[in-house]
Amino acid sequence: MRPRLHDPGYFLDRRVLSYLNVTSFGVAAYIQISELRGDLISALVERWRPETHTFHFPCGEAIITLQDVAVQLELSINGEAVTRLGKVLNP
């Protein structure tokens, strides 16, 4: 498995970044991937069960939760849920 990454010089359009900032997810645009382990990704792909949306390991089932993602990416998940944009932004 060979991962496909964006050009290291790639950056989001300012208009998209302003929407991310309104929802407190602007930090996600700055996430850098230092190393992708193809062997580990392949192992997870082999253990994924789309019927239950879980990974099946010898020790049992596992799932990735919103809290797991928030901890890994240092994202804030406090406050009101974002279901739609409440105001128009002028980037």
Phi and psi in degrees as a GROMACS rama.xvg file:
@    title "Ramachandran Plot"
@    xaxis  label "Phi"
@    yaxis  label "Psi"
@TYPE xy
-119.071  118.366  ARG-2
-68.9929  149.924  PRO-3
-113.616  118.005  ARG-4
-115.401  155.902  LEU-5
-69.1954  159.621  HIS-6
-55.7902  134.759  ASP-7
-57.0971  -24.4975  PRO-8
-84.331  -1.75198  GLY-9
-68.0849  137.14  TYR-10
-144.328  148.741  PHE-11
-62.5307  151.216  LEU-12
-61.3972  142.123  ASP-13
-56.0821  -34.8332  ARG-14
-65.1453  -40.4576  ARG-15
-67.82  -42.7578  VAL-16
-60.8925  -36.8853  LEU-17
-64.8909  -36.7229  SER-18
-68.1281  -39.9061  TYR-19
-62.3834  -39.772  LEU-20
-65.4424  -37.2759  ASN-21
-60.689  -35.5793  VAL-22
-92.695  7.99675  THR-23
66.367  21.9586  SER-24
-109.396  15.4116  PHE-25
-59.313  -31.918  GLY-26
-60.7646  -25.7257  VAL-27
-62.8107  -25.965  ALA-28
-69.4063  -18.5509  ALA-29
-101.206  7.6731  TYR-30
-67.9555  128.02  ILE-31
-111.763  134.598  GLN-32
-100.207  116.628  ILE-33
-85.8973  -36.3541  SER-34
-153.644  127.735  GLU-35
-106.288  129.575  LEU-36
-100.188  101.006  ARG-37
-57.6317  -36.7704  GLY-38
-65.9499  -38.7736  ASP-39
-72.4192  -38.8299  LEU-40
-63.102  -43.3253  ILE-41
-60.831  -40.563  SER-42
-62.8876  -40.3279  ALA-43
-67.7472  -40.3758  LEU-44
-60.2843  -41.3626  VAL-45
-65.4497  -28.2394  GLU-46
-94.8499  -2.75515  ARG-47
-75.5976  135.041  TRP-48
-118.425  103.839  ARG-49
-64.2217  -24.2423  PRO-50
-63.2964  -37.7811  GLU-51
-111.489  -4.5504  THR-52
56.6173  43.9837  HIS-53
-136.352  163.406  THR-54
-97.2991  137.745  PHE-55
-107.51  114.375  HIS-56
-114.341  164.11  PHE-57
-57.5154  -28.0987  PRO-58
-88.511  -4.75149  CYS-59
135.145  -169.529  GLY-60
-87.3563  150.648  GLU-61
-140.667  151.57  ALA-62
-138.84  150.444  ILE-63
-93.0244  124.677  ILE-64
-103.765  167.655  THR-65
-58.9805  -37.6313  LEU-66
-64.2955  -39.1326  GLN-67
-59.2558  -45.7575  ASP-68
-64.955  -43.9014  VAL-69
-60.5778  -41.5443  ALA-70
-67.0751  -45.9827  VAL-71
-65.2615  -39.3756  GLN-72
-98.96  1.68054  LEU-73
55.0097  44.4964  GLU-74
-96.5355  148.177  LEU-75
-85.4579  128.61  SER-76
-118.764  19.4714  ILE-77
-89.802  150.554  ASN-78
106.64  -166.593  GLY-79
-73.1112  149.225  GLU-80
-70.8149  142.347  ALA-81
-95.237  110.55  VAL-82
-109.918  -21.9233  THR-83
-165.102  163.73  ARG-84
-75.5225  126.574  LEU-85
-86.9503  -17.8876  GLY-86
-146.474  158.592  LYS-87
-87.6425  132.649  VAL-88
-96.0801  147.924  LEU-89
-111.863  95.3316  ASN-90
